[in-house]
Every structure is written in structure tokens, then in C-alpha cells.
Amino acid sequence: MSRLNGFVLAVRTDLPEKTGVACRRSYASGMTGTSYSYRPIGIVRTPYAKRIDAPHQATVVAGTETGSPAEATLELDASLPESVLRDLDGFARIWLIFAFHLSEGWVPLVQPPRGPKAKRGVLATRSPHRPNAIGLSAVELVAIEGRTLHLRGVDLLDGTPVLDLKPYVPYADAFPGSHAGWIDAVDASTGAHSAPGPRRPRNPSTEQDAYDRLGYRNLIAWPERFRREAPLLQRVLALSPSRQVLDLGCGSGEHTRFLKSLGFEATGVDASPAQLEAARAADPEGRYLQVGLTELEGAILAPQGAGICLGNTLPHLCEEANLHAFFAGLAACLLPGAPLLLQLLNYDRVLDRSERTLPLLVRPGEAEGESTVFLRLMTHLGGGRLSFTPATLRYRPGCAVPLELMAAQEVPLRGWCRAEVEAALRVAGFQISEVLGTVTGEAWSALSSDLVVVAMRNRPS
């Protein structure tokens, strides 16, 4: 529910699961006023599964999978009669008024993707993170078949709820000679209509989650792990200026749930849809965001009191630019003085010794007398780059085939050494507070098992 000048906008939640939408955060909870309740008239189906897949503007499609305006459909809600579409087929374009259903809160100033890095008033931009999470897009109407509208040139994510649509009327809606404020200045310096497309081309229908078939998190003895980690976690998080904590690279949410059990308002962040599906299944009321580590700024809007990134997540950022983007985006999400607890393998040791394997994990299997083995192999490619091959095997002693490969995946990694991690953190505005060799508190050395860094978000000078 959102309020503006005493009026309240609420998108109804007492609707079928696929059509109910709710704005997640009020920006003026102390205000009162008339409440307006809206029911979506339909749901848009598009090829864009994530924010990073979609163009910033519907007609600017450079960097998308096809490089062409996307095809989409809008299915009219069953509660509306088909007659509401009568005479619409004669219009070439329509306006879609929709809800930014994945937007979490808002801030008064945002940094648009175009032009110099400058904060602008949110109402002077098209940011999805608005006081009222409502969007407007002009799209091409290709055809109408019964209750289905076929559209082209959309910038909406799949599953976006549409609140209303109106015909596009050129004589009333088109003002090509109008001034466009700061955008005119950007156009003058970078070229007219230079709005960016997605940050990288990606096919969401074929992109494979590198860990979705391995089930390796099920092989971790989580109670024992939490007992080892709890003292350090509690000591670091005691420094937090607020109870809001980001669990970065949360996977299936074990640490997120553990932080909640300690009384923190934890948000799990991960790019893997399969891992987040498991997290939400285990914790339906938990807060989980499907966001890549390099996409934090703008996706996490409420300032956070701390961040944790545990379990060798960082090496999945294989380029130096991505490492810097992660730390810079994280710094923008944290309150001044907020701690960051970072843990990864000690790649100073791994690279220096050209280590090829990590310790085996062996757990009871599904059947009696059977074990599940998690094997992790590394191939050194030079320049700190590795090809990491995790594999799950079934071990059945006494069988004709006692060891059977169940799943395997090859994953590119970058072995970040201590000096590289510390330098990137400092550039992003963190101060290194402590460096350990294990989560149980041993001092770091070149032979330590892990690299554990406690850093603090710098306070304004």
C-alpha cells in the first residue's frame, strides 16, 4: 500500500494467486486517506524472466537475445467480458498501465543507467522503484484473438500484472518536439535516443543453473556448520547499525533462516532460480530476491545494517570489473559503519600449490547401505582462473557398478587472492577490520584453509 498527499493506492491481494499484486512498502505509513483498490485486468507473458534480460525502453533492444522487439501476449482476466475489447483492434498501439510487482520499496534519488553517474529525483526518471509502483508503456498491438492481445515491443517482465490499458492516440499522445530535461543533455553528449538495453545478452529459457542438478547443499551438515560459524557471525553482526542483513549468494537459504533465528531481518540474495525456489519452499514467509551480485545497486533499496557472503560465492565473479561492481553495489546498499563478513577458499594456497581437489564429502545415501559422495575437482587455467567440476556420485559397495556418476557440472571460477580482495574492498569504500584463516577464528596464513575478511563500510568523513 502506498500513500500520496493523503490518498492511498492499494492493489488488492484478495485475488487468485496469479492475479493478486501488492506494493510491498509504504513510504508514509503515518498518513491517512482514501484507499483505492485495483484488480489487474490481465497478466503479460513476455520472454523476459529477469530485470537484466529486459530492455530499459521497449523500442531499444540492442543486447537482447534476438536484437528485435519482443513478442508478448496479454490474456484478459476471466472476470471481464470479452466485449471490453470491442473496437480496440483498429489501433496500432496501446498504453499499458501496470504494476512493478517485483520492486521493493523506493528512494527519493536514483541513478539512471544513462549518462554520467548522477543521482536524480525518482519522479524525473522511469525507475521502477517509485512511491507508487506503477508503470506506463506504449506497445504495438499486433492482433486480438478472443481474450488474448498479441503485442510487440514490450519492456515488461514475464508475469507483470496489467492494471489498465488505453488506446494510443497520435494526435493527443505524441509530442516529438518536447524538451526532455536532463535526457536532452545526455543525448547531446552520447547520441540521440541512446538508452541502454540489457547489460548482457542472455536467453532465460536455455540458461542453465550450474548447481541445479547437484544437490550439494543437501550434503552439508548444517547444524555442525552453524555451531562453528555462530560465534564469529554474532560477534560481527553485533556491530550492525540496524537489524537488516543481506545474505549474499544465499543459495537455498540456510544462512538466511539462521540469521532470522538470531533475530535479524534477513534478506537472501541469489541469481539462481532453482536455489531460490528451494529457499522459498523451506521458508515461505522469508524474503528472497533473485539478483546477481553485480546487480545489487537499485535492487536493494532499504539501507542494510550488514552483509554476509559465505561459502566460496565470490570466485563465481570471474572478471575484475565484476568484483569491483559487486563491492561498489554492496557499499551503496549498506549503512555507514555496516560490517561485511566475507568467506572464501584461501586461493593464495590453492593457486600456489596448484591444488586439484577439495576434500570429499560423504553422506548417507537414499537407500540402506548406500552413500552419496560429493567430489570437487579443479583445473588451473592460468591467471587465477580455474575450471571447477563438482560431481555427485552414488556409492553402493558390493554392487556390479559400485560407483555411479549421478550429476556433474563444469563451472568457471576466479581464485581471488587476499591482496586482490582487500584492494577491491578499499576501492569500494570499505575498511579492512580483520582477516582470519577460518570461521572459527584462527589467524590467516598462506596455508590457511579459508580467507575470512571482516570489513566495515566507511563512515562519511
VEXDREN-2710 file (C-alpha; in Angstrom, 1 decimal):
% VEXDREN-2710
k/r/px/py/pz
1/MET/0.0/0.0/0.0
2/SER/1.4/3.4/-0.9
3/ARG/0.2/6.9/0.1
4/LEU/0.5/10.2/-1.7
5/ASN/-0.9/13.5/-0.4
6/GLY/-3.5/11.8/1.8
7/PHE/-4.6/9.3/-0.9
8/VAL/-3.8/5.6/-0.7
9/LEU/-3.2/3.2/-3.6
10/ALA/-3.6/-0.4/-2.8
11/VAL/-3.6/-3.3/-5.3
12/ARG/-5.9/-5.9/-4.0
13/THR/-4.4/-9.1/-2.6
14/ASP/-7.7/-11.0/-2.0
15/LEU/-7.5/-12.3/-5.6
16/PRO/-6.5/-15.6/-7.2
17/GLU/-2.8/-16.3/-6.7
18/LYS/-1.7/-15.4/-10.3
19/THR/-3.5/-12.0/-10.3
20/GLY/-3.1/-10.6/-6.9
21/VAL/-0.4/-8.0/-6.6
22/ALA/0.7/-5.9/-3.6
23/CYS/3.1/-2.9/-3.3
24/ARG/5.4/-4.1/-0.6
25/ARG/6.4/-1.0/1.3
26/SER/4.5/2.2/2.4
27/TYR/6.6/5.3/2.3
28/ALA/4.4/7.4/4.6
29/SER/2.8/5.0/6.9
30/GLY/1.7/7.7/9.3
31/MET/-0.5/9.3/6.7
32/THR/-4.2/8.6/6.3
33/GLY/-6.5/9.0/3.4
34/THR/-8.9/7.4/0.9
35/SER/-7.9/3.9/-0.3
36/TYR/-8.2/3.0/-3.9
37/SER/-8.3/-0.8/-4.7
38/TYR/-7.4/-2.1/-8.2
39/ARG/-7.6/-5.5/-9.7
40/PRO/-5.3/-6.5/-12.6
41/ILE/-7.2/-6.9/-15.9
42/GLY/-4.7/-9.4/-17.1
43/ILE/-1.1/-10.8/-16.9
44/VAL/1.5/-10.2/-19.6
45/ARG/3.6/-13.1/-20.9
46/THR/7.0/-12.0/-22.2
47/PRO/10.4/-13.6/-22.9
48/TYR/12.0/-11.6/-20.1
49/ALA/12.4/-13.5/-16.9
50/LYS/14.7/-11.1/-15.0
51/ARG/15.3/-7.4/-15.0
52/ILE/18.7/-7.9/-16.6
53/ASP/17.1/-9.6/-19.6
54/ALA/14.7/-6.8/-20.5
55/PRO/15.5/-3.6/-22.4
56/HIS/15.2/-0.3/-20.4
57/GLN/12.9/1.0/-23.1
58/ALA/10.6/-1.1/-25.2
59/THR/11.9/0.2/-28.5
60/VAL/15.6/0.0/-27.6
61/VAL/16.5/-3.7/-27.9
62/ALA/20.3/-3.8/-28.6
63/GLY/21.8/-6.6/-26.5
64/THR/18.7/-8.7/-26.2
65/GLU/18.7/-12.3/-27.4
66/THR/17.3/-11.5/-30.8
67/GLY/18.0/-7.8/-31.1
68/SER/14.4/-7.3/-32.2
69/PRO/11.3/-6.0/-30.4
70/ALA/9.9/-8.8/-28.2
71/GLU/6.6/-10.5/-28.9
72/ALA/4.2/-10.9/-25.9
73/THR/0.6/-11.7/-25.0
74/LEU/-1.9/-10.2/-22.6
75/GLU/-4.6/-12.5/-21.5
76/LEU/-7.7/-10.7/-20.3
77/ASP/-8.8/-11.7/-16.8
78/ALA/-11.8/-14.1/-16.8
79/SER/-13.8/-11.8/-14.7
80/LEU/-14.0/-9.2/-17.5
81/PRO/-16.4/-9.7/-20.5
82/GLU/-14.7/-10.1/-23.9
83/SER/-16.8/-7.1/-25.1
84/VAL/-14.5/-4.7/-23.3
85/LEU/-12.1/-5.2/-26.2
86/ARG/-14.6/-4.2/-28.9
87/ASP/-13.2/-1.7/-31.5
88/LEU/-9.7/-1.9/-30.0
89/ASP/-8.3/-3.9/-33.0
90/GLY/-8.2/-0.7/-35.1
91/PHE/-5.4/0.9/-33.0
92/ALA/-1.8/0.3/-33.9
93/ARG/-0.5/0.9/-30.4
94/ILE/-1.9/0.8/-26.8
95/TRP/-0.8/2.1/-23.5
96/LEU/-0.3/-0.5/-20.7
97/ILE/-0.6/0.7/-17.2
98/PHE/1.0/-1.9/-15.0
99/ALA/2.3/-2.7/-11.5
100/PHE/6.1/-3.1/-10.9
101/HIS/5.3/-6.2/-8.9
102/LEU/8.9/-7.1/-8.2
103/SER/10.0/-3.7/-7.0
104/GLU/11.0/-3.5/-3.3
105/GLY/10.4/0.0/-1.9
106/TRP/11.8/3.3/-3.2
107/VAL/14.2/6.1/-2.6
108/PRO/13.9/9.8/-3.4
109/LEU/17.1/9.8/-5.6
110/VAL/18.1/7.2/-8.1
111/GLN/20.9/6.8/-10.6
112/PRO/19.6/6.2/-14.1
113/PRO/21.5/3.8/-16.4
114/ARG/22.1/6.6/-18.9
115/GLY/24.6/9.4/-18.8
116/PRO/27.0/10.3/-16.0
117/LYS/26.8/8.7/-12.6
118/ALA/24.5/11.3/-11.0
119/LYS/21.6/10.9/-8.6
120/ARG/18.3/12.3/-10.0
121/GLY/14.9/12.7/-8.4
122/VAL/12.9/9.5/-8.9
123/LEU/10.0/11.3/-10.4
124/ALA/12.3/12.7/-13.1
125/THR/13.2/9.2/-14.2
126/ARG/11.5/6.0/-15.3
127/SER/12.9/4.0/-12.4
128/PRO/10.6/1.1/-11.3
129/HIS/11.3/1.9/-7.7
130/ARG/8.7/4.7/-7.2
131/PRO/6.4/6.0/-4.4
132/ASN/3.6/4.1/-6.2
133/ALA/5.0/1.2/-8.1
134/ILE/3.1/1.8/-11.3
135/GLY/4.5/1.8/-14.8
136/LEU/3.4/3.0/-18.2
137/SER/4.5/1.6/-21.6
138/ALA/3.3/2.2/-25.2
139/VAL/3.4/-1.1/-27.1
140/GLU/2.4/-2.3/-30.6
141/LEU/-0.9/-4.1/-30.8
142/VAL/-0.4/-6.9/-33.4
143/ALA/-3.7/-8.7/-33.2
144/ILE/-6.6/-9.7/-30.9
145/GLU/-7.7/-13.3/-30.7
146/GLY/-10.7/-13.7/-28.4
147/ARG/-9.5/-12.7/-25.0
148/THR/-5.8/-12.6/-26.0
149/LEU/-4.0/-9.5/-27.1
150/HIS/-0.8/-10.1/-29.2
151/LEU/1.8/-7.4/-28.5
152/ARG/5.2/-6.4/-29.9
153/GLY/7.9/-4.2/-28.5
154/VAL/7.5/-4.7/-24.7
155/ASP/9.9/-4.0/-21.8
156/LEU/7.8/-5.8/-19.2
157/LEU/8.9/-8.8/-17.2
158/ASP/7.0/-12.1/-17.6
159/GLY/4.1/-12.2/-15.2
160/THR/3.7/-8.5/-14.9
161/PRO/0.1/-7.6/-13.9
162/VAL/-1.6/-5.0/-16.1
163/LEU/-4.0/-2.7/-14.2
164/ASP/-5.5/-1.0/-17.3
165/LEU/-4.9/-0.3/-21.0
166/LYS/-5.9/2.6/-23.2
167/PRO/-5.6/3.2/-27.0
168/TYR/-2.6/5.2/-28.2
169/VAL/-4.0/8.3/-30.0
170/PRO/-1.2/10.0/-32.0
171/TYR/-2.8/13.5/-32.2
172/ALA/-3.2/13.6/-28.4
173/ASP/-0.3/11.4/-27.2
174/ALA/2.7/12.3/-29.5
175/PHE/4.8/15.4/-28.8
176/PRO/8.1/14.7/-30.6
177/GLY/9.3/18.3/-30.3
178/SER/9.0/18.4/-26.5
179/HIS/12.0/19.1/-24.3
180/ALA/13.3/16.1/-22.2
181/GLY/15.3/17.8/-19.5
182/TRP/18.4/16.0/-18.4
183/ILE/17.9/13.4/-21.1
184/ASP/18.4/16.0/-23.8
185/ALA/21.8/16.8/-22.3
186/VAL/22.7/13.1/-22.3
187/ASP/21.5/12.7/-25.9
188/ALA/23.7/15.7/-26.9
189/SER/26.8/14.0/-25.5
190/THR/26.2/10.4/-26.3
191/GLY/23.9/10.4/-29.3
192/ALA/20.1/10.7/-29.6
193/HIS/17.9/8.1/-28.0
194/SER/20.9/6.2/-26.6
195/ALA/19.0/4.4/-23.9
196/PRO/20.8/1.2/-23.0
197/GLY/19.5/-2.3/-23.5
198/PRO/20.2/-5.2/-21.1
199/ARG/23.6/-5.3/-19.5
200/ARG/24.4/-8.5/-21.4
201/PRO/22.6/-10.8/-23.9
202/ARG/21.1/-13.8/-22.3
203/ASN/18.5/-16.4/-23.1
204/PRO/16.5/-17.1/-20.0
205/SER/14.8/-20.2/-21.5
206/THR/18.1/-22.0/-22.0
207/GLU/20.4/-20.6/-19.4
208/GLN/21.3/-23.4/-17.0
209/ASP/21.8/-23.1/-13.3
210/ALA/25.2/-24.5/-12.7
211/TYR/24.2/-26.2/-9.5
212/ASP/20.5/-27.1/-10.0
213/ARG/21.2/-30.8/-10.5
214/LEU/23.9/-31.4/-8.0
215/GLY/22.0/-31.0/-4.7
216/TYR/25.4/-30.4/-3.0
217/ARG/23.8/-28.2/-0.3
218/ASN/22.0/-31.2/0.9
219/LEU/25.3/-32.8/1.7
220/ILE/26.4/-30.1/4.1
221/ALA/26.0/-30.9/7.8
222/TRP/24.3/-27.5/8.6
223/PRO/23.9/-27.8/12.4
224/GLU/27.6/-28.5/12.8
225/ARG/28.5/-25.7/10.4
226/PHE/26.3/-23.2/12.2
227/ARG/27.9/-24.2/15.5
228/ARG/31.3/-23.4/14.1
229/GLU/30.2/-20.1/12.5
230/ALA/27.8/-18.8/15.1
231/PRO/30.4/-17.1/17.4
232/LEU/32.0/-15.1/14.6
233/LEU/28.7/-14.3/13.0
234/GLN/27.3/-13.0/16.3
235/ARG/30.4/-11.0/17.1
236/VAL/30.5/-9.3/13.6
237/LEU/26.7/-8.7/13.4
238/ALA/26.8/-7.1/16.9
239/LEU/28.5/-4.2/15.2
240/SER/25.5/-3.7/12.8
241/PRO/23.8/-0.2/12.9
242/SER/20.5/-2.0/12.1
243/ARG/19.0/-5.5/12.2
244/GLN/18.6/-5.7/8.5
245/VAL/21.2/-8.1/7.0
246/LEU/21.9/-9.3/3.4
247/ASP/22.8/-12.9/2.9
248/LEU/24.6/-12.6/-0.4
249/GLY/24.8/-15.8/-2.6
250/CYS/22.2/-17.3/-0.2
251/GLY/21.6/-20.5/-2.2
252/SER/18.8/-22.4/-0.7
253/GLY/18.6/-20.0/2.2
254/GLU/20.2/-21.9/5.2
255/HIS/22.1/-18.9/6.4
256/THR/19.1/-16.6/5.8
257/ARG/17.0/-18.7/8.0
258/PHE/19.7/-19.0/10.6
259/LEU/20.0/-15.2/10.8
260/LYS/16.3/-14.9/11.2
261/SER/16.5/-17.3/14.2
262/LEU/19.0/-14.9/15.7
263/GLY/16.5/-12.1/15.5
264/PHE/17.8/-10.3/12.3
265/GLU/15.7/-9.2/9.4
266/ALA/17.5/-11.2/6.8
267/THR/17.2/-11.0/3.0
268/GLY/18.6/-13.8/0.9
269/VAL/20.0/-12.7/-2.4
270/ASP/20.9/-15.2/-5.2
271/ALA/20.9/-15.3/-9.0
272/SER/19.8/-19.0/-9.1
273/PRO/16.1/-19.5/-9.7
274/ALA/16.4/-23.2/-8.7
275/GLN/18.2/-22.4/-5.4
276/LEU/15.7/-19.6/-4.5
277/GLU/12.8/-21.9/-5.3
278/ALA/14.2/-24.3/-2.7
279/ALA/14.7/-21.4/-0.2
280/ARG/11.1/-20.2/-0.6
281/ALA/9.8/-23.8/-0.2
282/ALA/11.6/-24.1/3.1
283/ASP/10.7/-20.6/4.3
284/PRO/7.5/-19.3/2.5
285/GLU/7.5/-16.2/4.7
286/GLY/11.1/-15.4/4.1
287/ARG/12.4/-12.6/2.0
288/TYR/14.4/-13.7/-1.1
289/LEU/15.5/-11.7/-4.1
290/GLN/16.7/-13.1/-7.4
291/VAL/19.5/-10.7/-8.1
292/GLY/23.1/-11.2/-9.3
293/LEU/25.9/-10.0/-7.2
294/THR/26.8/-7.3/-9.7
295/GLU/23.2/-6.0/-9.8
296/LEU/22.7/-5.0/-6.2
297/GLU/22.6/-1.2/-6.6
298/GLY/19.0/-0.3/-7.3
299/ALA/17.6/-3.7/-6.4
300/ILE/18.3/-3.4/-2.7
301/LEU/16.8/-0.1/-1.7
302/ALA/16.3/-0.1/2.0
303/PRO/19.8/0.6/3.6
304/GLN/21.1/-2.5/5.3
305/GLY/22.9/-2.9/8.6
306/ALA/25.3/-5.7/7.5
307/GLY/26.1/-8.2/4.8
308/ILE/27.5/-11.7/4.8
309/CYS/28.9/-13.6/1.8
310/LEU/29.9/-17.1/2.8
311/GLY/30.7/-20.4/1.1
312/ASN/33.0/-19.5/-1.7
313/THR/30.5/-17.4/-3.6
314/LEU/32.9/-14.7/-4.6
315/PRO/35.0/-16.7/-7.1
316/HIS/32.0/-17.0/-9.3
317/LEU/32.8/-13.4/-10.3
318/CYS/35.4/-14.2/-12.8
319/GLU/36.3/-10.7/-14.0
320/GLU/37.9/-7.9/-12.1
321/ALA/35.2/-5.5/-13.3
322/ASN/32.6/-7.8/-11.8
323/LEU/34.4/-8.0/-8.5
324/HIS/34.5/-4.2/-8.3
325/ALA/30.9/-3.9/-9.4
326/PHE/29.8/-6.2/-6.6
327/PHE/31.7/-4.4/-3.8
328/ALA/30.6/-0.9/-5.1
329/GLY/26.9/-2.0/-5.4
330/LEU/27.1/-3.6/-2.0
331/ALA/28.6/-0.4/-0.5
332/ALA/25.7/1.5/-1.9
333/CYS/23.2/-0.8/-0.1
334/LEU/24.9/-0.7/3.3
335/LEU/24.6/1.9/6.1
336/PRO/27.8/3.7/7.1
337/GLY/29.6/1.6/9.6
338/ALA/27.9/-1.6/8.5
339/PRO/30.0/-4.7/8.7
340/LEU/30.6/-7.2/5.9
341/LEU/31.7/-10.8/6.6
342/LEU/33.2/-12.4/3.6
343/GLN/34.5/-16.0/3.4
344/LEU/36.0/-18.0/0.5
345/LEU/38.7/-20.6/0.0
346/ASN/42.3/-19.4/0.5
347/TYR/43.3/-19.1/-3.1
348/ASP/46.8/-18.0/-2.2
349/ARG/47.3/-21.6/-1.1
350/VAL/45.2/-23.2/-3.9
351/LEU/47.0/-21.4/-6.7
352/ASP/50.5/-21.5/-5.2
353/ARG/50.2/-25.3/-4.7
354/SER/48.2/-25.9/-7.9
355/GLU/45.7/-27.9/-5.8
356/ARG/43.4/-30.1/-7.9
357/THR/40.8/-31.3/-5.4
358/LEU/38.9/-30.2/-2.4
359/PRO/38.1/-32.6/0.5
360/LEU/35.5/-35.3/-0.3
361/LEU/32.1/-35.0/1.3
362/VAL/30.4/-38.4/2.1
363/ARG/26.9/-38.6/3.4
364/PRO/24.3/-41.4/3.9
365/GLY/22.5/-42.2/0.6
366/GLU/18.8/-42.6/-0.1
367/ALA/18.9/-46.4/0.3
368/GLU/20.3/-48.5/3.1
369/GLY/24.0/-49.3/2.7
370/GLU/24.3/-46.5/0.1
371/SER/26.4/-43.3/0.3
372/THR/26.4/-40.1/-1.6
373/VAL/29.8/-38.7/-2.5
374/PHE/30.4/-35.1/-3.5
375/LEU/33.6/-34.8/-5.5
376/ARG/35.2/-31.4/-6.4
377/LEU/37.9/-31.1/-9.0
378/MET/39.8/-28.1/-10.2
379/THR/41.8/-27.5/-13.4
380/HIS/44.2/-24.5/-13.3
381/LEU/43.9/-22.4/-16.5
382/GLY/46.4/-19.6/-15.6
383/GLY/45.9/-16.1/-14.4
384/GLY/44.0/-17.2/-11.3
385/ARG/41.3/-18.8/-13.5
386/LEU/40.0/-22.3/-12.8
387/SER/37.6/-24.8/-14.2
388/PHE/35.7/-26.2/-11.3
389/THR/34.0/-29.5/-11.7
390/PRO/31.7/-30.6/-8.8
391/ALA/30.1/-34.0/-9.2
392/THR/27.7/-36.1/-7.2
393/LEU/28.2/-39.9/-7.1
394/ARG/26.3/-42.8/-5.7
395/TYR/28.5/-45.3/-3.8
396/ARG/27.0/-48.8/-3.4
397/PRO/29.6/-51.3/-2.2
398/GLY/29.1/-54.9/-3.4
399/CYS/27.1/-53.9/-6.5
400/ALA/28.3/-54.7/-10.0
401/VAL/28.8/-51.0/-10.5
402/PRO/29.7/-49.7/-7.1
403/LEU/30.3/-46.1/-8.0
404/GLU/27.9/-44.3/-10.3
405/LEU/28.0/-40.7/-11.5
406/MET/24.7/-39.0/-10.8
407/ALA/25.4/-35.4/-11.9
408/ALA/28.4/-33.2/-12.8
409/GLN/28.8/-29.7/-13.9
410/GLU/31.8/-27.6/-15.1
411/VAL/31.9/-24.1/-13.6
412/PRO/34.4/-21.3/-14.4
413/LEU/35.9/-19.7/-11.3
414/ARG/38.4/-17.0/-10.5
415/GLY/40.7/-17.6/-7.5
416/TRP/40.8/-14.2/-5.8
417/CYS/43.8/-13.9/-3.5
418/ARG/43.9/-11.9/-0.3
419/ALA/45.6/-8.8/-1.7
420/GLU/43.1/-8.6/-4.6
421/VAL/40.1/-8.9/-2.3
422/GLU/41.4/-6.3/0.2
423/ALA/42.3/-3.8/-2.6
424/ALA/38.9/-4.1/-4.2
425/LEU/37.1/-3.6/-0.9
426/ARG/39.1/-0.5/-0.2
427/VAL/38.4/1.0/-3.6
428/ALA/34.6/0.4/-3.0
429/GLY/34.7/2.3/0.3
430/PHE/35.4/-0.4/2.9
431/GLN/37.9/-0.5/5.7
432/ILE/39.5/-3.9/6.5
433/SER/38.9/-4.7/10.1
434/GLU/40.1/-8.2/10.5
435/VAL/41.5/-11.1/8.3
436/LEU/41.2/-14.7/9.5
437/GLY/42.1/-18.1/8.2
438/THR/38.9/-19.9/9.3
439/VAL/35.4/-19.1/10.5
440/THR/36.4/-20.4/13.9
441/GLY/38.9/-17.5/14.4
442/GLU/42.4/-18.8/13.6
443/ALA/44.8/-16.3/12.2
444/TRP/45.3/-16.2/8.5
445/SER/48.4/-17.5/6.8
446/ALA/49.4/-18.5/3.3
447/LEU/48.5/-22.1/4.3
448/SER/45.1/-21.4/5.9
449/SER/42.1/-23.3/4.6
450/ASP/40.0/-20.1/4.1
451/LEU/40.2/-16.4/3.6
452/VAL/37.8/-14.7/6.0
453/VAL/37.6/-10.9/5.9
454/VAL/35.7/-8.6/8.2
455/ALA/35.3/-5.2/6.6
456/MET/33.4/-2.1/7.6
457/ARG/31.5/0.3/5.3
458/ASN/33.3/3.7/5.6
459/ARG/31.6/6.4/7.5
460/PRO/31.4/9.9/5.9
461/SER/34.5/11.9/6.8
END
